[in-house]
Amino acid sequence: MDFGKVAVMMGGKSAEREVSLKSGAAVLAALCSSGVDAHSFDPQDKPLEALHGEGYQRVFIALHGRGGEDGTLQGALDLLAIPYTGSGVLASALAMDKWRSKLVWQAAGLPVPDYVVLDAASDFAAVEARLGLPLFVKPSNEGSSIGISKVKRPGELRAAYELAARFDSCVIAEQYLAGGEFTVGILAGQALPVIRIVPATEFYDYEAKYLRDDTEYRIPSGLGDEREGEMRDLALRAFAVLGGRGWGRMDLMLDAAGRMFCLEANTSPGMTDHSLVPMAARAAGIPFAQLVLKLLEEASCG
């Protein structure tokens, strides 16, 4: 397929800039090795209007975080009528917002962990009592585990809130689920093999995701065929409810009784050497270069 001149959008201004640069470099190398006329494009360095001026015909979005996967870039590319990888404006904005994605899933009858939206006036002791300890505190609109804390002792919630509030005005406290963390990559409407994530650290934080080599990624997941099928189906339904298209990733958890819960959706997953969608694709027999080409084939706008 002749893709024309392709911009690999990477870098940007979000807190996830460094991860984005790594994702973009990997994507760019794979596209060039396949003979695609691909070039890096960092929106921190040049305006989006340059896409037209420089003759780009498609965009591979390897931006993470705000300005890249929250719907703003997608809206701009829609206006420029340039096809791009991944979801459109609505799904991107919803998936980036952990609170509002939970509201949509709840409205659709899909299971989510119990949670509370926090502000400076919250009764932190009451929230600790309601959700139990440990619990997690997260900025609603950040990725890569930025600003996340695990609260293990009474009285620690306020400090965790203040840390998360440095990154976002919307902060949520979320129930801890003890049955394990899983992720499901989604490619062209199909669910990839389930991965179970077993971090060596306290939880699956930024260090465990990008810097350490002792995080375990279990494929097969150990759930068994029937349960894995249920999780893949739940992931597809949750992604579809948000309006996701092209590709993405759903993070899910089990509680101590083995019940499944939707945790987060990601519409612009990482593409680094530690990243989960490429890992799941390899397990499904799809090498990285083929995966990247498939994602570019799915590019659309509007």
Buried (B, 14 or more C-beta within 10 A) or exposed (E): EEBEBBBBBBBBBBBBBEBBBBBBBBBBBBBBEBEBBBBBBBBEEEEBEBBEEEEBBBBBBBBBBBBBBBBBBBBBBBEBEBBBBBBBBBBBBBBBBBBBBBEBBEEEEBBBBBBBEBEEEBEBEEBBEBBEBBBBBBBBBBBBBBBBBBBEEEEBBBEBBBBBBEBBEBBBBBBBBEBBBBBBBBBEEEBBBBBBBBBEEEBBBBBBBBEBEEBEBBBEBEBEEEBBEBBBEBBBBBBBBBBBBBBBBBBBBBBEEEEBBBBBBBBBBBBBEBBBBBBBBBBBEBEBBEBBBBBBEBBBBE
